[in-house]
Amino acid sequence: MYRYDEFDQSFVNNRVAEFSDQVQRRLAGEISEDAFKPLRLMNGVYLQLHAYMLRVAIPYGTLSSKQLRMLAHIARTYDKGYGHFTTRQNIQFNWPALADMPAILRDLATVEMHAIQTSGNCIRNVTADHFAGAAADEVADPRPYAEILRQWSSVHPEFSFLPRKFKIAVTGAERDRAAIQVHDIGLHLKKNEAGELGFSVYVGGGQGRTPIIAKKIRDFLPEKDLLSYITAVMRVYNLHGRRDNKYKARIKILVHETGTEELTRQVEAEFDALRDTELKLPESDIRAIETYFAPPELLARPEGEAVCKQAQLDSRDFAAWLNQNVITHHNPDYAAVTISLKGIGEIPGDATDSQMDAVADIVERYAFDELRVSHEQNLILPHVARADLKAVFDALVEIGLATANSNLISDIIACPGLDYCALANARSIPVAQDISRRFASLERQREIGELKLKISGCINACGHHHVGHIGILGVEKKGAELYQITLGGSGDEHTSIGEIIGRGFAPEDVTDAIETIVDTYLGLRTDPSERFLDAYRRVGSAPFKEALYGADAKAA
């Protein structure tokens, strides 16, 4: 796990002192809200619907137990006792007072955390596969490269005031668990035929008002050229990106309007001028960063398989959790665990201060002091001995975080929606809660199988509804909330944008509509192994439209 050096700590401390002075001046009325806005956004402070909100950076989603305990302390001391983990692998606190922001940032700085570049038109938190360093299908751990990009992009003088916010994701496995094709830049770490590490580079993906799948502009970029090439992309965007219209300011619009071939030509020309400059990464520097991400010493624990088999016989609940929330590790004596923050009827992505403290204890005792936040709003223990899985499960049961629903229909991604966000048109949280209650039966969820349901409360798509197998978008129509449903989206290596299925539904009708969709799928799948997404791609939208709208299906 990366540790601050002297420069990092000094820089963060100085930023806290600077912002503390700005907050005091705002509270004293010496500067207006309009003048204060860009200053607070540089430090992750938003003005939401009811209160200020603080978004704290969790680089590539990696946390220690000490850092998680600090987040629990902040929730308990300065907020209402909980935090909300986001699809950017960060955490948000929804109720802190502006006067407390400097104290919160000072506390964060003591555990090597901050809120810099979690907002504004800059390069945001670089995200990565939440199973990085543990997954059996991984070519290499992508987090060292995410850290290199973090260091390079932090308060970069050339890229601090971009046309719009900019998001980068990196994955190191063929199975894309970082949704790289719906990012401004997506990086797929791979090896060429000579066994050398490099990247496929995707540019121009994104969701929001205009969802677009990124275009591959480089099949293999040597690792030494990472910063040179990303700088080239950023310079082309910074020069030509729209600044007159925020709805057309993202790089996806530039790629669409310029054309992939022409944009690639411009990037390659810029890259040619940069490839032999100081931006070229020395191999020694790359390997030095890798040492911060050295895997823990995984001692042989061959008894794990027998322990798990016996525990499954003793506990059906443990057996279900093991089957659903535990994945294969590259070391057969170990596993990676998903801690679901999607309890039935709970708010997706929320964790209380006491839950965070308890998870920190589990992380320290059983998971080599390392935790991940997933872009699916869950927590991950990347390295757990299989012999310890029952003990971890029992500890999670005690704090209400042992729901065995990873990748099932109740494992819902949802933005805060109109309950918190000033940009939202409709509520997301109550819809998610109602759907999870309807499908509360684990037996029924497992019969349905893998199904990713995602909800956004406005067109900005913070809930990633465009790439949900089932997506729900809240809109406003004549002063009332209405929910559009999309089908067939996916954020994996076979990315697709969901299709709007027809007219929207009133809040009280959404859950019934979802149940109709699920029942239709169950009736048309070829066998229980055919996933919802595969069935939808096979048969198309017609059966679902007919089930939802009947005689009006053709017109819908």
PyMOL commands that set and color helices and strands:
alter all, ss='L'
color gray80, all
select helices_A, chain A and resi 6-27+33-41+59-61+65-78+98-109+143-153+180-182+223-240+246-248+251-258+260-274+283-291+304-314+316-325+353-366+386-398+417-419+429-438+442-448+465-467+507-524+532-539+542-552
alter helices_A, ss='H'
color red, helices_A
select strands_A, chain A and resi 45-47+52-56+62-63+82-85+91-93+127-128+168-171+185-191+197-203+215-222+326-328+334-339+350-352+371-373+379-385+413-414+453-456+470-477+480-487+499-500
alter strands_A, ss='S'
color yellow, strands_A
deselect
rebuild
show_as cartoon
